[in-house]
């Protein structure tokens, strides 16, 4: 497996695992002792904004520094 492919798969796994993490806490912790609704929304928005930055960084790295560009 090429490193670029691995890093893209890793990005999707990161996104999926964090979304599942917050979704699980939303359903399991009905009394909101661990995360409030605001914190859950804040976490989901953060990860949805950060993962595209990660993908952009990987793409730009391999475009300019890996000899493919």
CHARMM internal coordinates of N, CA and C (Angstrom, degrees):
IC EDIT
DIST 1 N 1 CA 1.4423
DIST 1 CA 1 C 1.5262
ANGL 1 N 1 CA 1 C 108.47
DIST 1 C 2 N 1.3077
ANGL 1 CA 1 C 2 N 115.22
DIHE 1 N 1 CA 1 C 2 N 134.50
DIST 2 N 2 CA 1.4561
ANGL 1 C 2 N 2 CA 119.96
DIHE 1 CA 1 C 2 N 2 CA 178.77
DIST 2 CA 2 C 1.5301
ANGL 2 N 2 CA 2 C 109.80
DIHE 1 C 2 N 2 CA 2 C -73.06
DIST 2 C 3 N 1.3114
ANGL 2 CA 2 C 3 N 115.18
DIHE 2 N 2 CA 2 C 3 N 152.54
DIST 3 N 3 CA 1.4676
ANGL 2 C 3 N 3 CA 120.24
DIHE 2 CA 2 C 3 N 3 CA -177.41
DIST 3 CA 3 C 1.5249
ANGL 3 N 3 CA 3 C 111.29
DIHE 2 C 3 N 3 CA 3 C -62.58
DIST 3 C 4 N 1.3307
ANGL 3 CA 3 C 4 N 117.42
DIHE 3 N 3 CA 3 C 4 N -39.10
DIST 4 N 4 CA 1.4617
ANGL 3 C 4 N 4 CA 120.41
DIHE 3 CA 3 C 4 N 4 CA -180.00
DIST 4 CA 4 C 1.5275
ANGL 4 N 4 CA 4 C 110.56
DIHE 3 C 4 N 4 CA 4 C -62.28
DIST 4 C 5 N 1.3225
ANGL 4 CA 4 C 5 N 116.87
DIHE 4 N 4 CA 4 C 5 N -43.51
DIST 5 N 5 CA 1.4646
ANGL 4 C 5 N 5 CA 120.91
DIHE 4 CA 4 C 5 N 5 CA 178.21
DIST 5 CA 5 C 1.5206
ANGL 5 N 5 CA 5 C 110.50
DIHE 4 C 5 N 5 CA 5 C -62.69
DIST 5 C 6 N 1.3227
ANGL 5 CA 5 C 6 N 116.04
DIHE 5 N 5 CA 5 C 6 N -43.39
DIST 6 N 6 CA 1.4634
ANGL 5 C 6 N 6 CA 120.21
DIHE 5 CA 5 C 6 N 6 CA 178.58
DIST 6 CA 6 C 1.5239
ANGL 6 N 6 CA 6 C 111.10
DIHE 5 C 6 N 6 CA 6 C -60.10
DIST 6 C 7 N 1.3300
ANGL 6 CA 6 C 7 N 117.44
DIHE 6 N 6 CA 6 C 7 N -43.80
DIST 7 N 7 CA 1.4592
ANGL 6 C 7 N 7 CA 120.51
DIHE 6 CA 6 C 7 N 7 CA -178.55
DIST 7 CA 7 C 1.5269
ANGL 7 N 7 CA 7 C 111.67
DIHE 6 C 7 N 7 CA 7 C -67.42
DIST 7 C 8 N 1.3340
ANGL 7 CA 7 C 8 N 117.42
DIHE 7 N 7 CA 7 C 8 N -33.70
DIST 8 N 8 CA 1.4623
ANGL 7 C 8 N 8 CA 119.43
DIHE 7 CA 7 C 8 N 8 CA 175.81
DIST 8 CA 8 C 1.5317
ANGL 8 N 8 CA 8 C 111.26
DIHE 7 C 8 N 8 CA 8 C -68.95
DIST 8 C 9 N 1.3185
ANGL 8 CA 8 C 9 N 116.60
DIHE 8 N 8 CA 8 C 9 N -42.31
DIST 9 N 9 CA 1.4686
ANGL 8 C 9 N 9 CA 119.67
DIHE 8 CA 8 C 9 N 9 CA 176.48
DIST 9 CA 9 C 1.5257
ANGL 9 N 9 CA 9 C 109.83
DIHE 8 C 9 N 9 CA 9 C -61.84
DIST 9 C 10 N 1.3210
ANGL 9 CA 9 C 10 N 116.60
DIHE 9 N 9 CA 9 C 10 N -42.12
DIST 10 N 10 CA 1.4641
ANGL 9 C 10 N 10 CA 121.05
DIHE 9 CA 9 C 10 N 10 CA 177.84
DIST 10 CA 10 C 1.5300
ANGL 10 N 10 CA 10 C 110.99
DIHE 9 C 10 N 10 CA 10 C -59.20
DIST 10 C 11 N 1.3184
ANGL 10 CA 10 C 11 N 117.27
DIHE 10 N 10 CA 10 C 11 N -40.86
DIST 11 N 11 CA 1.4646
ANGL 10 C 11 N 11 CA 120.98
DIHE 10 CA 10 C 11 N 11 CA 177.81
DIST 11 CA 11 C 1.5139
ANGL 11 N 11 CA 11 C 112.48
DIHE 10 C 11 N 11 CA 11 C -61.34
DIST 11 C 12 N 1.3461
ANGL 11 CA 11 C 12 N 116.53
DIHE 11 N 11 CA 11 C 12 N -43.27
DIST 12 N 12 CA 1.4702
ANGL 11 C 12 N 12 CA 119.80
DIHE 11 CA 11 C 12 N 12 CA 178.46
DIST 12 CA 12 C 1.5272
ANGL 12 N 12 CA 12 C 111.04
DIHE 11 C 12 N 12 CA 12 C -66.69
DIST 12 C 13 N 1.3245
ANGL 12 CA 12 C 13 N 116.80
DIHE 12 N 12 CA 12 C 13 N -37.07
DIST 13 N 13 CA 1.4682
ANGL 12 C 13 N 13 CA 120.22
DIHE 12 CA 12 C 13 N 13 CA 178.09
DIST 13 CA 13 C 1.5289
ANGL 13 N 13 CA 13 C 110.20
DIHE 12 C 13 N 13 CA 13 C -65.81
DIST 13 C 14 N 1.3194
ANGL 13 CA 13 C 14 N 116.76
DIHE 13 N 13 CA 13 C 14 N -41.73
DIST 14 N 14 CA 1.4662
ANGL 13 C 14 N 14 CA 120.89
DIHE 13 CA 13 C 14 N 14 CA 177.64
DIST 14 CA 14 C 1.5227
ANGL 14 N 14 CA 14 C 110.39
DIHE 13 C 14 N 14 CA 14 C -60.17
DIST 14 C 15 N 1.3203
ANGL 14 CA 14 C 15 N 116.41
DIHE 14 N 14 CA 14 C 15 N -48.25
DIST 15 N 15 CA 1.4631
ANGL 14 C 15 N 15 CA 120.39
DIHE 14 CA 14 C 15 N 15 CA 179.89
DIST 15 CA 15 C 1.5249
ANGL 15 N 15 CA 15 C 110.92
DIHE 14 C 15 N 15 CA 15 C -60.49
DIST 15 C 16 N 1.3131
ANGL 15 CA 15 C 16 N 116.38
DIHE 15 N 15 CA 15 C 16 N -49.06
DIST 16 N 16 CA 1.4623
ANGL 15 C 16 N 16 CA 120.30
DIHE 15 CA 15 C 16 N 16 CA -178.66
DIST 16 CA 16 C 1.5112
ANGL 16 N 16 CA 16 C 113.32
DIHE 15 C 16 N 16 CA 16 C -63.38
DIST 16 C 17 N 1.3265
ANGL 16 CA 16 C 17 N 117.00
DIHE 16 N 16 CA 16 C 17 N -42.31
DIST 17 N 17 CA 1.4658
ANGL 16 C 17 N 17 CA 119.27
DIHE 16 CA 16 C 17 N 17 CA -177.43
DIST 17 CA 17 C 1.5243
ANGL 17 N 17 CA 17 C 111.82
DIHE 16 C 17 N 17 CA 17 C -67.38
DIST 17 C 18 N 1.3244
ANGL 17 CA 17 C 18 N 117.79
DIHE 17 N 17 CA 17 C 18 N -38.59
DIST 18 N 18 CA 1.4628
ANGL 17 C 18 N 18 CA 119.32
DIHE 17 CA 17 C 18 N 18 CA 178.24
DIST 18 CA 18 C 1.5174
ANGL 18 N 18 CA 18 C 111.50
DIHE 17 C 18 N 18 CA 18 C -69.26
DIST 18 C 19 N 1.3314
ANGL 18 CA 18 C 19 N 117.12
DIHE 18 N 18 CA 18 C 19 N -38.98
DIST 19 N 19 CA 1.4646
ANGL 18 C 19 N 19 CA 119.07
DIHE 18 CA 18 C 19 N 19 CA 177.69
DIST 19 CA 19 C 1.5276
ANGL 19 N 19 CA 19 C 110.73
DIHE 18 C 19 N 19 CA 19 C -64.51
DIST 19 C 20 N 1.3271
ANGL 19 CA 19 C 20 N 117.02
DIHE 19 N 19 CA 19 C 20 N -41.50
DIST 20 N 20 CA 1.4669
ANGL 19 C 20 N 20 CA 120.73
DIHE 19 CA 19 C 20 N 20 CA 176.86
DIST 20 CA 20 C 1.5300
ANGL 20 N 20 CA 20 C 110.50
DIHE 19 C 20 N 20 CA 20 C -64.94
DIST 20 C 21 N 1.3235
ANGL 20 CA 20 C 21 N 117.15
DIHE 20 N 20 CA 20 C 21 N -39.58
DIST 21 N 21 CA 1.4677
ANGL 20 C 21 N 21 CA 122.02
DIHE 20 CA 20 C 21 N 21 CA 178.11
DIST 21 CA 21 C 1.5289
ANGL 21 N 21 CA 21 C 110.86
DIHE 20 C 21 N 21 CA 21 C -56.88
DIST 21 C 22 N 1.3267
ANGL 21 CA 21 C 22 N 116.72
DIHE 21 N 21 CA 21 C 22 N -52.48
DIST 22 N 22 CA 1.4612
ANGL 21 C 22 N 22 CA 119.67
DIHE 21 CA 21 C 22 N 22 CA -177.96
DIST 22 CA 22 C 1.5266
ANGL 22 N 22 CA 22 C 111.81
DIHE 21 C 22 N 22 CA 22 C -70.13
DIST 22 C 23 N 1.3202
ANGL 22 CA 22 C 23 N 117.64
DIHE 22 N 22 CA 22 C 23 N -35.59
DIST 23 N 23 CA 1.4618
ANGL 22 C 23 N 23 CA 120.87
DIHE 22 CA 22 C 23 N 23 CA 176.93
DIST 23 CA 23 C 1.5294
ANGL 23 N 23 CA 23 C 110.67
DIHE 22 C 23 N 23 CA 23 C -64.45
DIST 23 C 24 N 1.3167
ANGL 23 CA 23 C 24 N 116.80
DIHE 23 N 23 CA 23 C 24 N -41.50
DIST 24 N 24 CA 1.4649
ANGL 23 C 24 N 24 CA 120.86
DIHE 23 CA 23 C 24 N 24 CA 178.62
DIST 24 CA 24 C 1.5260
ANGL 24 N 24 CA 24 C 110.96
DIHE 23 C 24 N 24 CA 24 C -63.66
DIST 24 C 25 N 1.3253
ANGL 24 CA 24 C 25 N 117.47
DIHE 24 N 24 CA 24 C 25 N -43.99
DIST 25 N 25 CA 1.4597
ANGL 24 C 25 N 25 CA 119.24
DIHE 24 CA 24 C 25 N 25 CA 178.28
DIST 25 CA 25 C 1.5210
ANGL 25 N 25 CA 25 C 111.54
DIHE 24 C 25 N 25 CA 25 C -65.94
DIST 25 C 26 N 1.3205
ANGL 25 CA 25 C 26 N 117.36
DIHE 25 N 25 CA 25 C 26 N -31.90
DIST 26 N 26 CA 1.4629
ANGL 25 C 26 N 26 CA 120.04
DIHE 25 CA 25 C 26 N 26 CA 177.39
DIST 26 CA 26 C 1.5250
ANGL 26 N 26 CA 26 C 110.66
DIHE 25 C 26 N 26 CA 26 C -63.40
DIST 26 C 27 N 1.3392
ANGL 26 CA 26 C 27 N 116.80
DIHE 26 N 26 CA 26 C 27 N -42.98
DIST 27 N 27 CA 1.4614
ANGL 26 C 27 N 27 CA 120.40
DIHE 26 CA 26 C 27 N 27 CA -177.41
DIST 27 CA 27 C 1.5333
ANGL 27 N 27 CA 27 C 113.28
DIHE 26 C 27 N 27 CA 27 C -82.27
DIST 27 C 28 N 1.3189
ANGL 27 CA 27 C 28 N 117.73
DIHE 27 N 27 CA 27 C 28 N -36.10
DIST 28 N 28 CA 1.4645
ANGL 27 C 28 N 28 CA 121.11
DIHE 27 CA 27 C 28 N 28 CA -174.84
DIST 28 CA 28 C 1.5247
ANGL 28 N 28 CA 28 C 112.05
DIHE 27 C 28 N 28 CA 28 C -79.87
DIST 28 C 29 N 1.3102
ANGL 28 CA 28 C 29 N 117.17
DIHE 28 N 28 CA 28 C 29 N -44.14
DIST 29 N 29 CA 1.4666
ANGL 28 C 29 N 29 CA 121.63
DIHE 28 CA 28 C 29 N 29 CA -174.05
DIST 29 CA 29 C 1.5284
ANGL 29 N 29 CA 29 C 109.92
DIHE 28 C 29 N 29 CA 29 C -92.62
DIST 29 C 30 N 1.3223
ANGL 29 CA 29 C 30 N 116.71
DIHE 29 N 29 CA 29 C 30 N 75.37
DIST 30 N 30 CA 1.4660
ANGL 29 C 30 N 30 CA 120.42
DIHE 29 CA 29 C 30 N 30 CA -176.00
DIST 30 CA 30 C 1.5328
ANGL 30 N 30 CA 30 C 112.82
DIHE 29 C 30 N 30 CA 30 C -68.61
DIST 30 C 31 N 1.3212
ANGL 30 CA 30 C 31 N 117.55
DIHE 30 N 30 CA 30 C 31 N -23.89
DIST 31 N 31 CA 1.4665
ANGL 30 C 31 N 31 CA 120.45
DIHE 30 CA 30 C 31 N 31 CA 178.82
DIST 31 CA 31 C 1.5300
ANGL 31 N 31 CA 31 C 112.24
DIHE 30 C 31 N 31 CA 31 C -86.81
DIST 31 C 32 N 1.3153
ANGL 31 CA 31 C 32 N 117.26
DIHE 31 N 31 CA 31 C 32 N -3.33
DIST 32 N 32 CA 1.4716
ANGL 31 C 32 N 32 CA 124.21
DIHE 31 CA 31 C 32 N 32 CA 177.82
DIST 32 CA 32 C 1.5227
ANGL 32 N 32 CA 32 C 112.36
DIHE 31 C 32 N 32 CA 32 C 56.64
DIST 32 C 33 N 1.3441
ANGL 32 CA 32 C 33 N 115.71
DIHE 32 N 32 CA 32 C 33 N 47.50
DIST 33 N 33 CA 1.4600
ANGL 32 C 33 N 33 CA 120.57
DIHE 32 CA 32 C 33 N 33 CA 177.27
DIST 33 CA 33 C 1.5231
ANGL 33 N 33 CA 33 C 111.75
DIHE 32 C 33 N 33 CA 33 C -80.24
DIST 33 C 34 N 1.3259
ANGL 33 CA 33 C 34 N 117.66
DIHE 33 N 33 CA 33 C 34 N -30.90
DIST 34 N 34 CA 1.4632
ANGL 33 C 34 N 34 CA 121.07
DIHE 33 CA 33 C 34 N 34 CA -176.79
DIST 34 CA 34 C 1.5216
ANGL 34 N 34 CA 34 C 110.67
DIHE 33 C 34 N 34 CA 34 C -92.17
DIST 34 C 35 N 1.3349
ANGL 34 CA 34 C 35 N 117.03
DIHE 34 N 34 CA 34 C 35 N -56.59
DIST 35 N 35 CA 1.4660
ANGL 34 C 35 N 35 CA 122.28
DIHE 34 CA 34 C 35 N 35 CA -179.09
DIST 35 CA 35 C 1.5221
ANGL 35 N 35 CA 35 C 109.55
DIHE 34 C 35 N 35 CA 35 C -127.01
DIST 35 C 36 N 1.3211
ANGL 35 CA 35 C 36 N 116.20
DIHE 35 N 35 CA 35 C 36 N 134.18
DIST 36 N 36 CA 1.4597
ANGL 35 C 36 N 36 CA 119.50
DIHE 35 CA 35 C 36 N 36 CA 171.56
DIST 36 CA 36 C 1.5323
ANGL 36 N 36 CA 36 C 107.96
DIHE 35 C 36 N 36 CA 36 C -79.67
DIST 36 C 37 N 1.3211
ANGL 36 CA 36 C 37 N 116.23
DIHE 36 N 36 CA 36 C 37 N 167.69
DIST 37 N 37 CA 1.4659
ANGL 36 C 37 N 37 CA 120.31
DIHE 36 CA 36 C 37 N 37 CA 178.50
DIST 37 CA 37 C 1.5292
ANGL 37 N 37 CA 37 C 109.96
DIHE 36 C 37 N 37 CA 37 C -59.18
DIST 37 C 38 N 1.3180
ANGL 37 CA 37 C 38 N 117.09
DIHE 37 N 37 CA 37 C 38 N -39.50
DIST 38 N 38 CA 1.4663
ANGL 37 C 38 N 38 CA 120.68
DIHE 37 CA 37 C 38 N 38 CA 179.93
DIST 38 CA 38 C 1.5273
ANGL 38 N 38 CA 38 C 111.26
DIHE 37 C 38 N 38 CA 38 C -62.06
DIST 38 C 39 N 1.3347
ANGL 38 CA 38 C 39 N 116.50
DIHE 38 N 38 CA 38 C 39 N -41.35
DIST 39 N 39 CA 1.4689
ANGL 38 C 39 N 39 CA 120.39
DIHE 38 CA 38 C 39 N 39 CA 179.31
DIST 39 CA 39 C 1.5309
ANGL 39 N 39 CA 39 C 111.29
DIHE 38 C 39 N 39 CA 39 C -67.66
DIST 39 C 40 N 1.3233
ANGL 39 CA 39 C 40 N 117.09
DIHE 39 N 39 CA 39 C 40 N -36.73
DIST 40 N 40 CA 1.4665
ANGL 39 C 40 N 40 CA 120.21
DIHE 39 CA 39 C 40 N 40 CA 177.82
DIST 40 CA 40 C 1.5176
ANGL 40 N 40 CA 40 C 110.09
DIHE 39 C 40 N 40 CA 40 C -64.81
DIST 40 C 41 N 1.3288
ANGL 40 CA 40 C 41 N 116.88
DIHE 40 N 40 CA 40 C 41 N -46.34
DIST 41 N 41 CA 1.4655
ANGL 40 C 41 N 41 CA 120.57
DIHE 40 CA 40 C 41 N 41 CA 178.78
DIST 41 CA 41 C 1.5203
ANGL 41 N 41 CA 41 C 110.27
DIHE 40 C 41 N 41 CA 41 C -63.68
DIST 41 C 42 N 1.3144
ANGL 41 CA 41 C 42 N 116.77
DIHE 41 N 41 CA 41 C 42 N -41.75
DIST 42 N 42 CA 1.4655
ANGL 41 C 42 N 42 CA 121.43
DIHE 41 CA 41 C 42 N 42 CA 178.18
DIST 42 CA 42 C 1.5312
ANGL 42 N 42 CA 42 C 111.16
DIHE 41 C 42 N 42 CA 42 C -60.23
DIST 42 C 43 N 1.3154
ANGL 42 CA 42 C 43 N 117.10
DIHE 42 N 42 CA 42 C 43 N -42.92
DIST 43 N 43 CA 1.4652
ANGL 42 C 43 N 43 CA 121.14
DIHE 42 CA 42 C 43 N 43 CA 179.12
DIST 43 CA 43 C 1.5150
ANGL 43 N 43 CA 43 C 112.66
DIHE 42 C 43 N 43 CA 43 C -65.93
DIST 43 C 44 N 1.3379
ANGL 43 CA 43 C 44 N 116.85
DIHE 43 N 43 CA 43 C 44 N -42.32
DIST 44 N 44 CA 1.4676
ANGL 43 C 44 N 44 CA 120.57
DIHE 43 CA 43 C 44 N 44 CA 179.38
DIST 44 CA 44 C 1.5252
ANGL 44 N 44 CA 44 C 110.30
DIHE 43 C 44 N 44 CA 44 C -65.60
DIST 44 C 45 N 1.3227
ANGL 44 CA 44 C 45 N 117.38
DIHE 44 N 44 CA 44 C 45 N -44.26
DIST 45 N 45 CA 1.4700
ANGL 44 C 45 N 45 CA 120.51
DIHE 44 CA 44 C 45 N 45 CA 178.83
DIST 45 CA 45 C 1.5216
ANGL 45 N 45 CA 45 C 110.02
DIHE 44 C 45 N 45 CA 45 C -62.34
DIST 45 C 46 N 1.3215
ANGL 45 CA 45 C 46 N 117.43
DIHE 45 N 45 CA 45 C 46 N -42.95
DIST 46 N 46 CA 1.4629
ANGL 45 C 46 N 46 CA 120.74
DIHE 45 CA 45 C 46 N 46 CA 179.83
DIST 46 CA 46 C 1.5238
ANGL 46 N 46 CA 46 C 111.64
DIHE 45 C 46 N 46 CA 46 C -59.81
DIST 46 C 47 N 1.3250
ANGL 46 CA 46 C 47 N 117.29
DIHE 46 N 46 CA 46 C 47 N -49.21
DIST 47 N 47 CA 1.4592
ANGL 46 C 47 N 47 CA 119.64
DIHE 46 CA 46 C 47 N 47 CA -176.46
DIST 47 CA 47 C 1.5210
ANGL 47 N 47 CA 47 C 111.06
DIHE 46 C 47 N 47 CA 47 C -68.63
DIST 47 C 48 N 1.3391
ANGL 47 CA 47 C 48 N 117.51
DIHE 47 N 47 CA 47 C 48 N -33.84
DIST 48 N 48 CA 1.4644
ANGL 47 C 48 N 48 CA 120.41
DIHE 47 CA 47 C 48 N 48 CA 178.08
DIST 48 CA 48 C 1.5290
ANGL 48 N 48 CA 48 C 110.45
DIHE 47 C 48 N 48 CA 48 C -69.33
DIST 48 C 49 N 1.3167
ANGL 48 CA 48 C 49 N 118.39
DIHE 48 N 48 CA 48 C 49 N -28.15
DIST 49 N 49 CA 1.4634
ANGL 48 C 49 N 49 CA 121.05
DIHE 48 CA 48 C 49 N 49 CA 176.92
DIST 49 CA 49 C 1.5284
ANGL 49 N 49 CA 49 C 112.78
DIHE 48 C 49 N 49 CA 49 C -83.76
DIST 49 C 50 N 1.3172
ANGL 49 CA 49 C 50 N 117.49
DIHE 49 N 49 CA 49 C 50 N -32.64
DIST 50 N 50 CA 1.4640
ANGL 49 C 50 N 50 CA 120.77
DIHE 49 CA 49 C 50 N 50 CA -175.53
DIST 50 CA 50 C 1.5283
ANGL 50 N 50 CA 50 C 112.62
DIHE 49 C 50 N 50 CA 50 C -80.62
DIST 50 C 51 N 1.3183
ANGL 50 CA 50 C 51 N 118.05
DIHE 50 N 50 CA 50 C 51 N -35.80
DIST 51 N 51 CA 1.4686
ANGL 50 C 51 N 51 CA 120.36
DIHE 50 CA 50 C 51 N 51 CA -177.52
DIST 51 CA 51 C 1.5307
ANGL 51 N 51 CA 51 C 112.14
DIHE 50 C 51 N 51 CA 51 C -61.55
DIST 51 C 52 N 1.3413
ANGL 51 CA 51 C 52 N 121.08
DIHE 51 N 51 CA 51 C 52 N -42.26
DIST 52 N 52 CA 1.4726
ANGL 51 C 52 N 52 CA 118.57
DIHE 51 CA 51 C 52 N 52 CA 174.88
DIST 52 CA 52 C 1.5328
ANGL 52 N 52 CA 52 C 113.36
DIHE 51 C 52 N 52 CA 52 C -61.79
DIST 52 C 53 N 1.3223
ANGL 52 CA 52 C 53 N 116.93
DIHE 52 N 52 CA 52 C 53 N -32.37
DIST 53 N 53 CA 1.4706
ANGL 52 C 53 N 53 CA 119.80
DIHE 52 CA 52 C 53 N 53 CA 175.37
DIST 53 CA 53 C 1.5270
ANGL 53 N 53 CA 53 C 109.41
DIHE 52 C 53 N 53 CA 53 C -64.50
DIST 53 C 54 N 1.3236
ANGL 53 CA 53 C 54 N 116.70
DIHE 53 N 53 CA 53 C 54 N -40.99
DIST 54 N 54 CA 1.4679
ANGL 53 C 54 N 54 CA 121.40
DIHE 53 CA 53 C 54 N 54 CA 176.85
DIST 54 CA 54 C 1.5260
ANGL 54 N 54 CA 54 C 110.59
DIHE 53 C 54 N 54 CA 54 C -60.83
DIST 54 C 55 N 1.3487
ANGL 54 CA 54 C 55 N 116.64
DIHE 54 N 54 CA 54 C 55 N -48.21
DIST 55 N 55 CA 1.4658
ANGL 54 C 55 N 55 CA 120.30
DIHE 54 CA 54 C 55 N 55 CA 179.63
DIST 55 CA 55 C 1.5274
ANGL 55 N 55 CA 55 C 111.22
DIHE 54 C 55 N 55 CA 55 C -62.12
DIST 55 C 56 N 1.3174
ANGL 55 CA 55 C 56 N 117.07
DIHE 55 N 55 CA 55 C 56 N -39.52
DIST 56 N 56 CA 1.4647
ANGL 55 C 56 N 56 CA 120.65
DIHE 55 CA 55 C 56 N 56 CA 177.85
DIST 56 CA 56 C 1.5236
ANGL 56 N 56 CA 56 C 110.80
DIHE 55 C 56 N 56 CA 56 C -63.74
DIST 56 C 57 N 1.3171
ANGL 56 CA 56 C 57 N 116.58
DIHE 56 N 56 CA 56 C 57 N -41.81
DIST 57 N 57 CA 1.4613
ANGL 56 C 57 N 57 CA 120.20
DIHE 56 CA 56 C 57 N 57 CA 177.98
DIST 57 CA 57 C 1.5164
ANGL 57 N 57 CA 57 C 112.53
DIHE 56 C 57 N 57 CA 57 C -62.25
DIST 57 C 58 N 1.3314
ANGL 57 CA 57 C 58 N 116.75
DIHE 57 N 57 CA 57 C 58 N -43.34
DIST 58 N 58 CA 1.4688
ANGL 57 C 58 N 58 CA 120.61
DIHE 57 CA 57 C 58 N 58 CA 178.14
DIST 58 CA 58 C 1.5219
ANGL 58 N 58 CA 58 C 110.36
DIHE 57 C 58 N 58 CA 58 C -63.30
DIST 58 C 59 N 1.3358
ANGL 58 CA 58 C 59 N 116.74
DIHE 58 N 58 CA 58 C 59 N -45.36
DIST 59 N 59 CA 1.4596
ANGL 58 C 59 N 59 CA 120.85
DIHE 58 CA 58 C 59 N 59 CA -179.25
DIST 59 CA 59 C 1.5238
ANGL 59 N 59 CA 59 C 111.35
DIHE 58 C 59 N 59 CA 59 C -63.02
DIST 59 C 60 N 1.3188
ANGL 59 CA 59 C 60 N 117.22
DIHE 59 N 59 CA 59 C 60 N -45.56
DIST 60 N 60 CA 1.4631
ANGL 59 C 60 N 60 CA 120.14
DIHE 59 CA 59 C 60 N 60 CA 179.81
DIST 60 CA 60 C 1.5236
ANGL 60 N 60 CA 60 C 111.57
DIHE 59 C 60 N 60 CA 60 C -65.48
DIST 60 C 61 N 1.3145
ANGL 60 CA 60 C 61 N 117.28
DIHE 60 N 60 CA 60 C 61 N -38.99
DIST 61 N 61 CA 1.4605
ANGL 60 C 61 N 61 CA 119.88
DIHE 60 CA 60 C 61 N 61 CA 178.22
DIST 61 CA 61 C 1.5204
ANGL 61 N 61 CA 61 C 110.44
DIHE 60 C 61 N 61 CA 61 C -59.39
DIST 61 C 62 N 1.3160
ANGL 61 CA 61 C 62 N 116.59
DIHE 61 N 61 CA 61 C 62 N -49.60
DIST 62 N 62 CA 1.4616
ANGL 61 C 62 N 62 CA 119.29
DIHE 61 CA 61 C 62 N 62 CA -177.18
DIST 62 CA 62 C 1.5207
ANGL 62 N 62 CA 62 C 112.38
DIHE 61 C 62 N 62 CA 62 C -73.73
DIST 62 C 63 N 1.3098
ANGL 62 CA 62 C 63 N 118.05
DIHE 62 N 62 CA 62 C 63 N -20.96
DIST 63 N 63 CA 1.4627
ANGL 62 C 63 N 63 CA 120.20
DIHE 62 CA 62 C 63 N 63 CA 176.33
DIST 63 CA 63 C 1.5294
ANGL 63 N 63 CA 63 C 110.91
DIHE 62 C 63 N 63 CA 63 C -75.00
DIST 63 C 64 N 1.3218
ANGL 63 CA 63 C 64 N 117.40
DIHE 63 N 63 CA 63 C 64 N -41.19
DIST 64 N 64 CA 1.4604
ANGL 63 C 64 N 64 CA 120.39
DIHE 63 CA 63 C 64 N 64 CA -173.34
DIST 64 CA 64 C 1.5292
ANGL 64 N 64 CA 64 C 114.80
DIHE 63 C 64 N 64 CA 64 C -100.46
DIST 64 C 65 N 1.3209
ANGL 64 CA 64 C 65 N 119.18
DIHE 64 N 64 CA 64 C 65 N -27.14
DIST 65 N 65 CA 1.4577
ANGL 64 C 65 N 65 CA 120.48
DIHE 64 CA 64 C 65 N 65 CA -173.32
DIST 65 CA 65 C 1.5194
ANGL 65 N 65 CA 65 C 115.17
DIHE 64 C 65 N 65 CA 65 C -112.92
DIST 65 C 66 N 1.3072
ANGL 65 CA 65 C 66 N 117.89
DIHE 65 N 65 CA 65 C 66 N -7.75
DIST 66 N 66 CA 1.4598
ANGL 65 C 66 N 66 CA 119.45
DIHE 65 CA 65 C 66 N 66 CA -177.40
DIST 66 CA 66 C 1.5256
ANGL 66 N 66 CA 66 C 112.68
DIHE 65 C 66 N 66 CA 66 C -102.07
DIST 66 C 67 N 1.3204
ANGL 66 CA 66 C 67 N 117.50
DIHE 66 N 66 CA 66 C 67 N 2.65
DIST 67 N 67 CA 1.4508
ANGL 66 C 67 N 67 CA 120.42
DIHE 66 CA 66 C 67 N 67 CA 177.97
DIST 67 CA 67 C 1.5136
ANGL 67 N 67 CA 67 C 114.51
DIHE 66 C 67 N 67 CA 67 C 82.69
DIST 67 C 68 N 1.3381
ANGL 67 CA 67 C 68 N 117.80
DIHE 67 N 67 CA 67 C 68 N 7.14
DIST 68 N 68 CA 1.4541
ANGL 67 C 68 N 68 CA 120.11
DIHE 67 CA 67 C 68 N 68 CA 178.94
DIST 68 CA 68 C 1.5190
ANGL 68 N 68 CA 68 C 111.85
DIHE 67 C 68 N 68 CA 68 C -89.82
DIST 68 C 69 N 1.3365
ANGL 68 CA 68 C 69 N 118.80
DIHE 68 N 68 CA 68 C 69 N -15.88
DIST 69 N 69 CA 1.4647
ANGL 68 C 69 N 69 CA 121.65
DIHE 68 CA 68 C 69 N 69 CA -172.64
DIST 69 CA 69 C 1.4582
ANGL 69 N 69 CA 69 C 115.38
DIHE 68 C 69 N 69 CA 69 C -90.68
END
COOR INIT
IC SEED 1 N 1 CA 1 C
IC BUILD
